[in-house]
Amino acid sequence: MSSSEAPKTWLSQDAYDRLQAELDELIANRPAIAAEINARREEGDLRENGGYHAAREEQSRQEGRILYLKEFLRNSEVGEIKAADAVGPGSVVTIYFDDDQKDTETFLLGSREIASTTKLKVYSPESALGQAILGSRPGQTVTYATPSGADIKVTVVEFGPFEG
């Protein structure tokens, strides 16, 4: 999927700033990782040089995270979610399971990247539950299939914009 086809992900300004700071730090750390690799390379035989291989693995992990963050931030919408008439990304949603109105759960429907900025549980709009409740309104009941194949019925009690 190219970046022009990628779905937009809503982020609060705080979440965007945190991810941008992580990206900036990873990019700034590139010379240190390269220096570590060079220092380990000079230790001798690369086939038996655990320090060299560990430094290369760390470089690979960091470069992967850099690429992910660049693409993720490029495909994000930043700001406050406005009130909507149906559940959408950025909504704080309360549901109950099956027909048990006492078995409720409240969560944020949004990017898992925002999870560290809130105490709410976060479900992705791409998850089975997220896809099922997108566009739902209070009182509406939907059913979705879990990865194991079980059908789960949930009813939307209420929803509103995430206020950070």
DSSP file with accessible surface (Angstrom, degrees, kcal/mol):
  #  RESIDUE AA STRUCTURE BP1 BP2  ACC     N-H-->O    O-->H-N    N-H-->O    O-->H-N    TCO  KAPPA ALPHA  PHI   PSI    X-CA   Y-CA   Z-CA
    1    1 A M              0   0  168      0, 0.0     2,-0.1     0, 0.0     5,-0.1   0.000 360.0 360.0 360.0 124.3    0.0    0.0    0.0
    2    2 A S    >>  -     0   0   55      1,-0.1     3,-1.3     4,-0.0     4,-1.2  -0.379 360.0-105.3 -78.3 165.7    1.6    3.3   -1.0
    3    3 A S  T 34 S+     0   0   49      1,-0.3    -1,-0.1     2,-0.2     3,-0.1   0.809 121.2  58.1 -64.5 -25.7    1.5    6.3    1.3
    4    4 A S  T 34 S+     0   0  107      1,-0.2    -1,-0.3     3,-0.0    -2,-0.0   0.760 112.1  41.2 -74.1 -21.5   -1.2    7.9   -0.9
    5    5 A E  T <4 S+     0   0  134     -3,-1.3    -1,-0.2     2,-0.1    -2,-0.2   0.564  90.3 110.3 -97.1 -12.8   -3.5    4.9   -0.3
    6    6 A A  S  < S-     0   0   24     -4,-1.2     2,-0.1    -3,-0.1    -3,-0.0  -0.376  75.9-110.7 -66.6 140.2   -2.7    4.4    3.4
    7    7 A P        -     0   0   70      0, 0.0     2,-0.2     0, 0.0    -1,-0.1  -0.418  34.8-109.2 -69.1 145.8   -5.6    5.2    5.7
    8    8 A K        -     0   0  110     -2,-0.1     2,-0.5    68,-0.1    68,-0.2  -0.505  27.9-148.7 -74.0 143.2   -5.1    8.3    7.9
    9    9 A T  E     -a   76   0A  28     66,-2.1    68,-2.9    63,-0.2     2,-0.3  -0.962  11.7-131.5-114.9 129.9   -4.5    7.8   11.5
   10   10 A W  E     +a   77   0A  18     -2,-0.5   101,-0.7    66,-0.2     2,-0.3  -0.636  29.6 176.5 -81.8 135.0   -5.7   10.4   14.1
   11   11 A L  E     -a   78   0A   0     66,-2.9    68,-1.7    -2,-0.3     2,-0.1  -0.997  28.8-122.8-134.6 143.2   -3.2   11.5   16.7
   12   12 A S     >  -     0   0    5     -2,-0.3     4,-2.5    66,-0.2     5,-0.2  -0.384  35.8-108.4 -71.6 162.7   -3.5   14.0   19.4
   13   13 A Q  H  > S+     0   0   88      1,-0.2     4,-2.9     2,-0.2     5,-0.2   0.910 120.6  53.9 -61.3 -38.4   -0.8   16.8   19.3
   14   14 A D  H  > S+     0   0  111      2,-0.2     4,-2.4     1,-0.2    -1,-0.2   0.919 109.8  46.3 -61.5 -45.1    0.9   15.2   22.4
   15   15 A A  H  > S+     0   0    0      2,-0.2     4,-2.5     1,-0.2     5,-0.2   0.923 113.3  49.3 -65.1 -42.4    1.1   11.8   20.7
   16   16 A Y  H  X S+     0   0   66     -4,-2.5     4,-2.8     1,-0.2     5,-0.2   0.940 111.8  48.5 -61.3 -46.2    2.4   13.3   17.5
   17   17 A D  H  X S+     0   0   78     -4,-2.9     4,-2.4     1,-0.2    -2,-0.2   0.903 111.1  50.6 -61.7 -40.4    5.0   15.3   19.4
   18   18 A R  H  X S+     0   0   82     -4,-2.4     4,-2.1    -5,-0.2    -1,-0.2   0.934 113.2  44.8 -64.2 -44.8    6.1   12.3   21.4
   19   19 A L  H  X S+     0   0    0     -4,-2.5     4,-2.5     2,-0.2    -2,-0.2   0.893 112.6  51.5 -68.1 -38.2    6.5   10.2   18.2
   20   20 A Q  H  X S+     0   0   50     -4,-2.8     4,-2.8    -5,-0.2    -1,-0.2   0.911 109.3  50.8 -64.8 -39.4    8.3   13.0   16.4
   21   21 A A  H  X S+     0   0   57     -4,-2.4     4,-2.4    -5,-0.2    -2,-0.2   0.910 109.9  50.1 -64.6 -39.7   10.7   13.3   19.3
   22   22 A E  H  X S+     0   0   56     -4,-2.1     4,-2.5     2,-0.2    -2,-0.2   0.935 111.7  48.4 -62.5 -44.0   11.4    9.6   19.2
   23   23 A L  H  X S+     0   0   10     -4,-2.5     4,-2.6     1,-0.2     5,-0.2   0.940 111.3  49.5 -60.9 -46.4   12.1    9.8   15.5
   24   24 A D  H  X S+     0   0   88     -4,-2.8     4,-2.5     1,-0.2    -1,-0.2   0.903 111.5  49.6 -60.3 -40.6   14.4   12.8   16.0
   25   25 A E  H  X S+     0   0  146     -4,-2.4     4,-1.5     2,-0.2    -1,-0.2   0.910 110.5  49.5 -66.2 -42.6   16.3   10.9   18.7
   26   26 A L  H  < S+     0   0   18     -4,-2.5     4,-0.5     2,-0.2    -2,-0.2   0.917 112.5  47.4 -63.4 -41.6   16.7    7.8   16.6
   27   27 A I  H >< S+     0   0   59     -4,-2.6     3,-1.3     1,-0.2    -2,-0.2   0.923 111.0  51.1 -65.7 -42.3   18.0    9.8   13.6
   28   28 A A  H 3< S+     0   0   75     -4,-2.5     4,-0.3     1,-0.2    -1,-0.2   0.797 106.0  57.7 -65.0 -24.8   20.4   11.7   15.9
   29   29 A N  T 3X S+     0   0   58     -4,-1.5     4,-2.0     1,-0.2     3,-0.3   0.566  79.2  93.1 -83.9  -7.3   21.7    8.4   17.2
   30   30 A R  H <> S+     0   0   81     -3,-1.3     4,-2.5    -4,-0.5     5,-0.2   0.909  83.4  50.3 -55.0 -47.2   22.7    7.1   13.8
   31   31 A P  H  > S+     0   0   91      0, 0.0     4,-2.5     0, 0.0    -1,-0.2   0.892 109.1  52.4 -62.0 -35.7   26.3    8.3   14.0
   32   32 A A  H  > S+     0   0   55     -4,-0.3     4,-2.2    -3,-0.3    -2,-0.2   0.910 110.6  47.0 -66.0 -40.8   26.7    6.6   17.4
   33   33 A I  H  X S+     0   0   20     -4,-2.0     4,-2.5     2,-0.2    -1,-0.2   0.924 112.0  50.5 -66.0 -42.8   25.5    3.3   16.1
   34   34 A A  H  X S+     0   0   40     -4,-2.5     4,-2.4    -5,-0.2    -2,-0.2   0.916 110.8  49.5 -61.4 -40.8   27.8    3.6   13.1
   35   35 A A  H  X S+     0   0   57     -4,-2.5     4,-2.6     2,-0.2    -1,-0.2   0.899 109.7  51.9 -65.0 -38.9   30.7    4.3   15.3
   36   36 A E  H  X S+     0   0   76     -4,-2.2     4,-2.4     2,-0.2    -2,-0.2   0.921 109.6  49.2 -63.1 -43.0   29.9    1.3   17.5
   37   37 A I  H  X S+     0   0    6     -4,-2.5     4,-2.4     1,-0.2    -2,-0.2   0.937 112.1  48.3 -62.3 -45.1   29.8   -0.9   14.4
   38   38 A N  H  X S+     0   0   76     -4,-2.4     4,-1.6     1,-0.2    -2,-0.2   0.910 111.2  50.1 -62.0 -42.3   33.1    0.4   13.3
   39   39 A A  H  < S+     0   0   51     -4,-2.6     4,-0.3     1,-0.2    -1,-0.2   0.917 113.5  45.4 -63.6 -41.8   34.7   -0.1   16.7
   40   40 A R  H >< S+     0   0   81     -4,-2.4     3,-1.2     1,-0.2    12,-0.3   0.850 107.3  58.7 -70.1 -33.7   33.4   -3.7   16.9
   41   41 A R  H >< S+     0   0  100     -4,-2.4     3,-1.2     1,-0.3    -1,-0.2   0.868 100.7  56.9 -62.2 -34.9   34.5   -4.4   13.3
   42   42 A E  T 3< S+     0   0  164     -4,-1.6    -1,-0.3     1,-0.3    -2,-0.2   0.582  86.6  80.9 -75.2  -7.6   38.1   -3.5   14.4
   43   43 A E  T <  S-     0   0  111     -3,-1.2     2,-0.4    -4,-0.3    -1,-0.3   0.598 102.5-111.8 -74.8 -13.1   38.1   -6.2   17.1
   44   44 A G  S <  S+     0   0   40     -3,-1.2    -1,-0.2    -4,-0.2     5,-0.1  -0.917  78.6  41.5 129.1-149.4   38.8   -8.9   14.6
   45   45 A D    >   -     0   0   73     -2,-0.4     3,-0.7     1,-0.2    -3,-0.0  -0.146  55.0-157.0 -48.9 116.1   37.1  -11.9   13.0
   46   46 A L  G >  S+     0   0   61      1,-0.2     3,-1.0     2,-0.2    -1,-0.2   0.763  85.8  68.0 -71.6 -23.9   33.5  -10.9   12.2
   47   47 A R  G 3  S+     0   0  205      1,-0.2    -1,-0.2     6,-0.0    -2,-0.1   0.832 113.5  29.2 -66.2 -29.5   32.2  -14.5   12.2
   48   48 A E  G <  S+     0   0  166     -3,-0.7     2,-1.0     1,-0.0    -1,-0.2   0.082  91.0 112.3-117.7  23.6   32.8  -14.8   15.9
   49   49 A N    <>  +     0   0   12     -3,-1.0     4,-2.0     1,-0.2     5,-0.2  -0.757  36.2 176.6-104.2  90.2   32.3  -11.2   16.9
   50   50 A G  H  > S+     0   0   54     -2,-1.0     4,-2.6     1,-0.2     5,-0.2   0.859  79.8  56.3 -61.5 -37.2   29.1  -11.0   19.0
   51   51 A G  H  > S+     0   0   25      2,-0.2     4,-2.2     1,-0.2    -1,-0.2   0.905 107.4  48.9 -62.8 -40.2   29.5   -7.3   19.7
   52   52 A Y  H  > S+     0   0   26    -12,-0.3     4,-2.4     2,-0.2    -2,-0.2   0.947 113.1  46.3 -63.7 -47.7   29.6   -6.5   16.0
   53   53 A H  H  X S+     0   0   78     -4,-2.0     4,-2.4     1,-0.2    -2,-0.2   0.891 111.9  51.5 -65.7 -36.7   26.6   -8.6   15.3
   54   54 A A  H  X S+     0   0   56     -4,-2.6     4,-2.3     2,-0.2    -1,-0.2   0.910 110.2  49.0 -65.1 -41.5   24.7   -7.1   18.2
   55   55 A A  H  X S+     0   0    8     -4,-2.2     4,-2.4     2,-0.2    -2,-0.2   0.902 111.5  49.5 -65.2 -39.3   25.5   -3.6   17.0
   56   56 A R  H  X S+     0   0  110     -4,-2.4     4,-2.5     2,-0.2    -2,-0.2   0.902 110.7  50.1 -65.9 -40.5   24.3   -4.4   13.5
   57   57 A E  H  X S+     0   0  138     -4,-2.4     4,-2.5     2,-0.2    -2,-0.2   0.898 110.6  49.5 -64.3 -40.7   21.1   -5.9   14.8
   58   58 A E  H  X S+     0   0   63     -4,-2.3     4,-2.6     2,-0.2     5,-0.2   0.915 110.5  50.6 -63.8 -41.1   20.5   -2.7   16.9
   59   59 A Q  H  X S+     0   0   55     -4,-2.4     4,-2.7     1,-0.2     5,-0.2   0.934 111.0  48.7 -61.7 -44.0   21.2   -0.6   13.8
   60   60 A S  H  X S+     0   0   83     -4,-2.5     4,-2.3     2,-0.2    -2,-0.2   0.918 111.5  49.3 -62.9 -43.2   18.7   -2.7   11.8
   61   61 A R  H  X S+     0   0  134     -4,-2.5     4,-2.1     1,-0.2    -2,-0.2   0.936 113.4  46.5 -61.7 -45.3   16.0   -2.4   14.5
   62   62 A Q  H  X S+     0   0   13     -4,-2.6     4,-2.5     2,-0.2    -2,-0.2   0.906 111.2  50.8 -67.0 -40.0   16.5    1.4   14.8
   63   63 A E  H  X S+     0   0   57     -4,-2.7     4,-2.4     1,-0.2    -1,-0.2   0.901 109.9  51.2 -65.4 -37.7   16.4    1.9   11.0
   64   64 A G  H  X S+     0   0   40     -4,-2.3     4,-2.4    -5,-0.2    -1,-0.2   0.915 111.0  47.6 -63.2 -42.6   13.2   -0.2   10.8
   65   65 A R  H  X S+     0   0   60     -4,-2.1     4,-2.9     2,-0.2     5,-0.2   0.896 110.1  53.3 -66.1 -39.0   11.6    2.0   13.6
   66   66 A I  H  X S+     0   0    0     -4,-2.5     4,-2.6     2,-0.2     5,-0.2   0.946 110.9  46.0 -60.0 -48.6   12.8    5.2   11.7
   67   67 A L  H  X S+     0   0  114     -4,-2.4     4,-2.1     1,-0.2     5,-0.2   0.925 114.0  49.1 -61.5 -43.3   11.1    4.0    8.5
   68   68 A Y  H  X S+     0   0  101     -4,-2.4     4,-3.0     1,-0.2    -2,-0.2   0.943 112.6  46.7 -61.0 -48.8    7.9    3.0   10.4
   69   69 A L  H  X S+     0   0    0     -4,-2.9     4,-3.0     2,-0.2     5,-0.3   0.904 110.4  52.8 -63.7 -40.9    7.7    6.4   12.2
   70   70 A K  H  X S+     0   0   81     -4,-2.6     4,-1.9    -5,-0.2    -1,-0.2   0.947 115.3  40.6 -58.8 -48.1    8.3    8.4    9.1
   71   71 A E  H  X S+     0   0   63     -4,-2.1     4,-1.6    -5,-0.2    -2,-0.2   0.918 115.6  50.9 -67.6 -43.0    5.5    6.7    7.2
   72   72 A F  H  < S+     0   0   25     -4,-3.0   -63,-0.2    -5,-0.2     3,-0.2   0.936 113.2  44.3 -61.2 -47.4    3.2    6.6   10.3
   73   73 A L  H >< S+     0   0   13     -4,-3.0     3,-1.3     1,-0.2    -1,-0.2   0.864 109.7  56.4 -68.1 -33.2    3.6   10.4   10.9
   74   74 A R  H 3< S+     0   0  141     -4,-1.9    -1,-0.2    -5,-0.3    -2,-0.2   0.845 110.6  45.8 -65.3 -31.0    3.2   11.2    7.2
   75   75 A N  T 3< S+     0   0   13     -4,-1.6   -66,-2.1    -3,-0.2     2,-0.3  -0.039  95.8 104.3-103.1  30.2   -0.1    9.4    7.3
   76   76 A S  E <   -a    9   0A  15     -3,-1.3     2,-0.5   -68,-0.2   -66,-0.2  -0.841  58.4-146.0-111.6 151.8   -1.5   11.0   10.5
   77   77 A E  E     -a   10   0A 113    -68,-2.9   -66,-2.9    -2,-0.3     2,-0.4  -0.962  21.8-155.2-110.3 130.8   -4.0   13.7   11.1
   78   78 A V  E     +a   11   0A  58     -2,-0.5     2,-0.3   -68,-0.2   -66,-0.2  -0.881  43.3  57.3-112.0 137.3   -3.1   15.8   14.1
   79   79 A G  S    S-     0   0   23    -68,-1.7     2,-0.4    -2,-0.4    -2,-0.1  -0.891  84.2 -41.9 143.6-171.3   -5.6   17.7   16.2
   80   80 A E        -     0   0  113     -2,-0.3     2,-0.4   -68,-0.1    83,-0.1  -0.729  53.4-120.8 -93.2 139.6   -8.7   17.4   18.3
   81   81 A I        -     0   0   42     81,-0.5     2,-0.2    -2,-0.4     3,-0.1  -0.630  27.1-136.9 -78.4 133.4  -11.6   15.2   17.1
   82   82 A K        -     0   0  174     -2,-0.4    80,-0.1     1,-0.1    -1,-0.0  -0.541  35.4 -81.0 -87.8 157.5  -14.8   17.1   16.7
   83   83 A A        -     0   0   88     -2,-0.2     2,-0.3    78,-0.1    -1,-0.1  -0.277  54.6-169.6 -56.6 139.7  -18.1   15.8   17.9
   84   84 A A        -     0   0   59     -3,-0.1     4,-0.1     4,-0.1     3,-0.0  -0.846  32.4-127.9-129.0 166.6  -19.5   13.3   15.4
   85   85 A D  S    S+     0   0  118     -2,-0.3     2,-0.3     2,-0.1    -2,-0.1   0.452  92.9  33.5 -96.0   0.1  -22.9   11.5   15.0
   86   86 A A  S    S-     0   0   16     51,-0.1    51,-0.2     0, 0.0    50,-0.1  -0.984  97.6 -81.7-148.9 158.3  -21.3    8.1   14.8
   87   87 A V        +     0   0    5     49,-2.9    48,-3.1    -2,-0.3    49,-0.1  -0.363  59.9 151.8 -61.3 133.3  -18.3    6.2   16.2
   88   88 A G    >   -     0   0   17     46,-0.2     3,-1.9    47,-0.1    21,-0.2  -0.913  52.9 -52.3-150.7 176.3  -15.1    6.9   14.4
   89   89 A P  T 3  S+     0   0   60      0, 0.0    21,-0.2     0, 0.0     3,-0.1  -0.310 124.6  32.3 -55.7 136.4  -11.4    7.0   15.0
   90   90 A G  T 3  S+     0   0    0     19,-3.9    72,-1.9     1,-0.3     2,-0.3   0.413  90.4 131.3  92.9   0.9  -10.6    9.2   18.0
   91   91 A S  E <   -BC 109 161B   5     -3,-1.9    18,-2.9    18,-0.5     2,-0.6  -0.650  54.9-140.2 -87.7 141.2  -13.9    8.3   19.7
   92   92 A V  E     -BC 108 160B  32     68,-3.6    68,-1.5    -2,-0.3     2,-0.4  -0.911  33.9-167.1 -94.2 120.6  -14.0    7.2   23.4
   93   93 A V  E     -BC 107 159B   0     14,-3.1    14,-2.4    -2,-0.6     2,-0.5  -0.907  21.4-160.7-120.4 138.2  -16.5    4.4   23.3
   94   94 A T  E     +BC 106 158B  16     64,-2.8    63,-3.2    -2,-0.4    64,-1.4  -0.980  23.5 168.9-114.3 128.8  -18.4    2.5   26.0
   95   95 A I  E     -BC 105 156B   0     10,-2.5    10,-2.1    -2,-0.5     2,-0.3  -0.858  24.4-143.2-128.9 163.0  -19.9   -0.8   25.0
   96   96 A Y  E     -BC 104 155B  36     59,-1.9    59,-2.4    -2,-0.3     2,-0.3  -0.962  24.5-119.2-126.2 153.5  -21.5   -3.8   26.7
   97   97 A F  E >   -BC 100 154B  30      6,-1.9     3,-2.2     3,-0.5     6,-0.2  -0.692  67.2 -30.8 -95.8 144.2  -21.1   -7.4   25.7
   98   98 A D  T 3  S-     0   0   89     55,-3.8    -2,-0.1    -2,-0.3    57,-0.0  -0.289 117.7 -41.9  49.9-128.6  -23.8   -9.8   24.7
   99   99 A D  T 3  S+     0   0  117     55,-0.1     2,-1.0     1,-0.0    -1,-0.3   0.145 107.9 113.7-113.7  20.1  -27.0   -8.7   26.5
  100  100 A D  E X   -B   97   0B  81     -3,-2.2     3,-1.7     1,-0.2    -3,-0.5  -0.771  43.5-172.7 -97.5  97.5  -25.3   -8.0   29.8
  101  101 A Q  E 3  S+     0   0B 140     -2,-1.0    -1,-0.2     1,-0.3     3,-0.1   0.617  84.7  59.9 -67.8 -10.0  -25.5   -4.3   30.5
  102  102 A K  E 3  S+     0   0B 190      1,-0.2     2,-1.4    -5,-0.1    -1,-0.3   0.639  87.2  77.9 -88.1 -17.0  -23.2   -4.8   33.5
  103  103 A D  E <  S+     0   0B  77     -3,-1.7    -6,-1.9    -6,-0.2     2,-0.2  -0.634  71.6 155.8 -92.8  76.0  -20.4   -6.2   31.4
  104  104 A T  E     -B   96   0B  74     -2,-1.4     2,-0.3    -8,-0.2    -8,-0.2  -0.664  27.3-169.3-105.7 160.6  -19.1   -2.9   30.0
  105  105 A E  E     -B   95   0B  38    -10,-2.1   -10,-2.5    -2,-0.2     2,-0.4  -0.985   6.4-158.8-146.0 136.9  -15.8   -1.6   28.6
  106  106 A T  E     +B   94   0B  61     -2,-0.3    15,-0.6   -12,-0.2     2,-0.3  -0.971  27.6 151.0-116.9 134.0  -14.7    1.9   27.8
  107  107 A F  E     -Bd  93 121B   0    -14,-2.4   -14,-3.1    -2,-0.4     2,-0.5  -0.953  44.6-104.1-154.1 167.0  -11.8    2.4   25.4
  108  108 A L  E     -Bd  92 122B   0     13,-2.9    15,-2.7    -2,-0.3     2,-0.9  -0.864  24.3-144.4 -98.6 130.4  -10.3    4.7   22.8
  109  109 A L  E     +Bd  91 123B   0    -18,-2.9   -19,-3.9    -2,-0.5   -18,-0.5  -0.857  61.8  85.5 -94.1 102.5  -10.8    3.8   19.1
  110  110 A G  S    S-     0   0    2     13,-2.2   -99,-0.1    -2,-0.9     2,-0.1  -0.969  80.5 -31.1-173.4-170.1   -7.5    4.9   17.6
  111  111 A S    >   -     0   0   12   -101,-0.7     3,-1.7    -2,-0.3     4,-0.3  -0.348  44.0-134.3 -66.5 139.3   -3.9    4.2   16.9
  112  112 A R  G >  S+     0   0  148      1,-0.3     3,-1.2     2,-0.2     4,-0.3   0.716 102.7  74.4 -66.5 -17.2   -2.1    2.0   19.3
  113  113 A E  G 3  S+     0   0   31      1,-0.2     3,-0.5     2,-0.1    -1,-0.3   0.749  90.9  56.5 -65.1 -23.0    0.8    4.6   19.1
  114  114 A I  G X  S+     0   0    0     -3,-1.7     3,-2.5     1,-0.2     4,-0.3   0.599  79.6  95.0 -84.0  -9.1   -1.4    6.8   21.3
  115  115 A A  G X  S+     0   0   43     -3,-1.2     3,-1.2     1,-0.3    -1,-0.2   0.816  78.0  57.2 -55.5 -34.1   -1.7    4.2   24.0
  116  116 A S  G 3  S+     0   0   82     -3,-0.5    -1,-0.3    -4,-0.3    -2,-0.1   0.603 102.3  57.1 -76.0  -6.8    1.2    5.7   26.0
  117  117 A T  G <  S+     0   0   42     -3,-2.5     2,-0.3     3,-0.1    -1,-0.2   0.378 109.1  43.5-102.6   3.7   -0.5    9.0   26.2
  118  118 A T    <   -     0   0   32     -3,-1.2     4,-0.1    -4,-0.3   -10,-0.0  -0.982  65.4-138.5-145.2 155.5   -3.7    7.8   27.9
  119  119 A K  S    S+     0   0  216     -2,-0.3     2,-0.1     2,-0.1    -1,-0.1   0.548  78.0 102.5 -87.6  -9.4   -4.8    5.5   30.6
  120  120 A L  S    S-     0   0   54      1,-0.1     2,-0.2   -13,-0.0    -2,-0.2  -0.421  83.7-108.6 -71.1 149.1   -7.6    4.2   28.4
  121  121 A K  E     -d  107   0B 121    -15,-0.6   -13,-2.9    -2,-0.1     2,-0.5  -0.519  38.1-142.5 -68.6 145.0   -7.4    0.9   26.7
  122  122 A V  E     -d  108   0B  13    -15,-0.2     2,-0.4    -2,-0.2   -13,-0.2  -0.960  17.1-171.5-120.7 128.4   -6.9    1.5   22.9
  123  123 A Y  E     -d  109   0B  43    -15,-2.7   -13,-2.2    -2,-0.5   -16,-0.0  -0.963  26.0-122.0-114.1 137.7   -8.3   -0.5   20.1
  124  124 A S    >   -     0   0   16     -2,-0.4     3,-1.7   -15,-0.2     6,-0.4  -0.493  14.5-128.5 -73.2 143.8   -7.3    0.0   16.5
  125  125 A P  T 3  S+     0   0   14      0, 0.0     9,-0.2     0, 0.0    -1,-0.1   0.740 112.2  58.9 -62.7 -19.0  -10.0    0.9   14.0
  126  126 A E  T 3  S+     0   0  104      4,-0.1    -2,-0.0     5,-0.1    -3,-0.0   0.569  85.7 100.4 -85.8 -10.1   -8.6   -2.0   11.9
  127  127 A S  S <> S-     0   0   25     -3,-1.7     4,-3.1     1,-0.1     5,-0.3  -0.246  91.1-105.7 -68.7 165.7   -9.2   -4.5   14.7
  128  128 A A  H  > S+     0   0   39      1,-0.2     4,-1.9     2,-0.2     5,-0.1   0.941 123.5  43.2 -59.1 -45.9  -12.2   -6.8   14.5
  129  129 A L  H  > S+     0   0    7      2,-0.2     4,-2.1     1,-0.2     5,-0.2   0.936 113.8  51.9 -64.5 -45.5  -14.0   -4.8   17.2
  130  130 A G  H  > S+     0   0    0     -6,-0.4     4,-1.5     1,-0.2    -2,-0.2   0.928 110.5  46.9 -58.0 -46.9  -12.9   -1.5   15.7
  131  131 A Q  H  < S+     0   0  126     -4,-3.1    -1,-0.2     1,-0.2    -2,-0.2   0.887 111.1  53.7 -62.9 -37.5  -14.2   -2.4   12.3
  132  132 A A  H  < S+     0   0   23     -4,-1.9    -1,-0.2    -5,-0.3    -2,-0.2   0.870 114.1  38.8 -67.1 -37.7  -17.5   -3.7   13.7
  133  133 A I  H >< S+     0   0    0     -4,-2.1     3,-2.6    -5,-0.1   -46,-0.3   0.611  82.6 118.0 -94.6  -9.7  -18.3   -0.5   15.7
  134  134 A L  T 3< S+     0   0   71     -4,-1.5   -46,-0.2     1,-0.3     3,-0.1  -0.339  88.2  13.6 -55.5 129.5  -17.1    2.1   13.1
  135  135 A G  T 3  S+     0   0   38    -48,-3.1    -1,-0.3     1,-0.3   -47,-0.1   0.427  98.7 136.0  83.8  -1.0  -20.2    4.2   12.1
  136  136 A S    <   -     0   0    3     -3,-2.6   -49,-2.9   -49,-0.1    -1,-0.3  -0.370  39.6-151.8 -77.7 161.1  -22.3    2.8   15.0
  137  137 A R    >   -     0   0  115    -51,-0.2     3,-2.3    -3,-0.1    19,-0.3  -0.852  38.5 -69.6-125.9 162.4  -24.5    5.0   17.2
  138  138 A P  T 3  S+     0   0   75      0, 0.0    19,-0.2     0, 0.0    20,-0.1  -0.226 121.8  22.8 -54.1 136.2  -25.6    4.6   20.9
  139  139 A G  T 3  S+     0   0   57     17,-3.6     2,-0.3     1,-0.3    18,-0.1   0.216  92.0 127.2  91.1 -13.8  -28.1    1.7   21.2
  140  140 A Q    <   -     0   0   85     -3,-2.3    16,-2.4    16,-0.2     2,-0.4  -0.598  47.0-151.6 -81.4 135.8  -26.8   -0.1   18.1
  141  141 A T  E     +E  155   0B  67     -2,-0.3     2,-0.3    14,-0.2    14,-0.2  -0.897  17.0 177.4-108.4 134.0  -25.8   -3.7   18.5
  142  142 A V  E     -E  154   0B  23     12,-2.8    12,-2.7    -2,-0.4     2,-0.4  -0.918  17.7-143.4-131.2 158.9  -23.2   -5.3   16.2
  143  143 A T  E     +E  153   0B  82     -2,-0.3     2,-0.3    10,-0.2    10,-0.2  -0.965  18.5 179.4-122.8 140.1  -21.5   -8.7   16.0
  144  144 A Y  E     -E  152   0B  37      8,-2.4     8,-3.1    -2,-0.4     2,-0.5  -0.962  26.2-119.2-137.4 157.6  -17.9   -9.4   15.1
  145  145 A A  E     -E  151   0B  53     -2,-0.3     6,-0.2     6,-0.2     5,-0.1  -0.821  23.3-138.5 -98.5 132.5  -15.8  -12.5   14.8
  146  146 A T    >   -     0   0   28      4,-3.0     3,-2.4    -2,-0.5    -1,-0.0  -0.377  35.0 -99.1 -76.8 165.7  -12.7  -13.0   17.0
  147  147 A P  T 3  S+     0   0  140      0, 0.0    -1,-0.1     0, 0.0    -2,-0.0   0.822 126.7  57.2 -57.2 -26.7   -9.6  -14.4   15.4
  148  148 A S  T 3  S-     0   0  107      2,-0.1    -3,-0.0     1,-0.0    -2,-0.0   0.543 122.5-107.7 -81.5  -6.4  -10.5  -17.8   16.9
  149  149 A G  S <  S+     0   0   53     -3,-2.4     2,-0.2     1,-0.3    -1,-0.0   0.358  72.6 138.5  99.7  -5.7  -13.8  -17.6   15.0
  150  150 A A        -     0   0   49     -5,-0.1    -4,-3.0     1,-0.1     2,-0.5  -0.499  51.2-128.3 -73.5 140.6  -16.2  -16.9   17.9
  151  151 A D  E     - E   0 145B 120     -6,-0.2     2,-0.4    -2,-0.2    -6,-0.2  -0.799  23.5-166.4 -90.1 132.4  -18.9  -14.4   17.3
  152  152 A I  E     - E   0 144B  44     -8,-3.1    -8,-2.4    -2,-0.5     2,-0.5  -0.974   7.3-151.3-121.2 133.2  -19.2  -11.6   19.9
  153  153 A K  E     + E   0 143B  66     -2,-0.4   -55,-3.8   -10,-0.2     2,-0.3  -0.884  19.0 176.8-105.8 129.2  -22.1   -9.3   20.2
  154  154 A V  E     -CE  97 142B   0    -12,-2.7   -12,-2.8    -2,-0.5     2,-0.4  -0.964  17.7-151.4-130.3 150.4  -21.6   -5.7   21.5
  155  155 A T  E     -CE  96 141B   4    -59,-2.4   -59,-1.9    -2,-0.3     2,-0.5  -0.983  21.1-126.7-120.7 131.3  -23.9   -2.8   22.0
  156  156 A V  E     +C   95   0B   0    -16,-2.4   -17,-3.6    -2,-0.4   -61,-0.2  -0.639  26.2 179.2 -77.1 122.7  -22.6    0.8   21.9
  157  157 A V  E     -     0   0B  61    -63,-3.2     2,-0.3    -2,-0.5   -62,-0.2   0.895  62.6 -31.0 -88.0 -51.3  -23.8    2.6   25.0
  158  158 A E  E     -C   94   0B 117    -64,-1.4   -64,-2.8   -20,-0.1    -1,-0.4  -0.977  54.7-168.2-160.2 165.1  -22.2    6.0   24.3
  159  159 A F  E     +C   93   0B  44     -2,-0.3   -66,-0.2   -66,-0.2   -68,-0.0  -0.978   9.1 165.8-155.4 161.6  -19.2    7.6   22.6
  160  160 A G  E     -C   92   0B  22    -68,-1.5   -68,-3.6    -2,-0.3     2,-0.1  -0.968  44.4 -65.5-165.2 173.7  -17.6   11.0   22.4
  161  161 A P  E     -C   91   0B  39      0, 0.0     2,-0.3     0, 0.0   -70,-0.2  -0.364  51.8-108.3 -72.1 147.5  -14.4   12.7   21.3
  162  162 A F        -     0   0    9    -72,-1.9   -81,-0.5     1,-0.1   -71,-0.0  -0.601  27.3-165.0 -71.5 131.5  -11.1   11.9   23.0
  163  163 A E              0   0  161     -2,-0.3    -1,-0.1   -83,-0.1   -83,-0.0   0.164 360.0 360.0-110.7  18.5  -10.0   14.8   25.0
  164  164 A G              0   0   61   -151,-0.0    -2,-0.1  -152,-0.0   -84,-0.0   0.598 360.0 360.0  74.7 360.0   -6.4   13.8   25.6
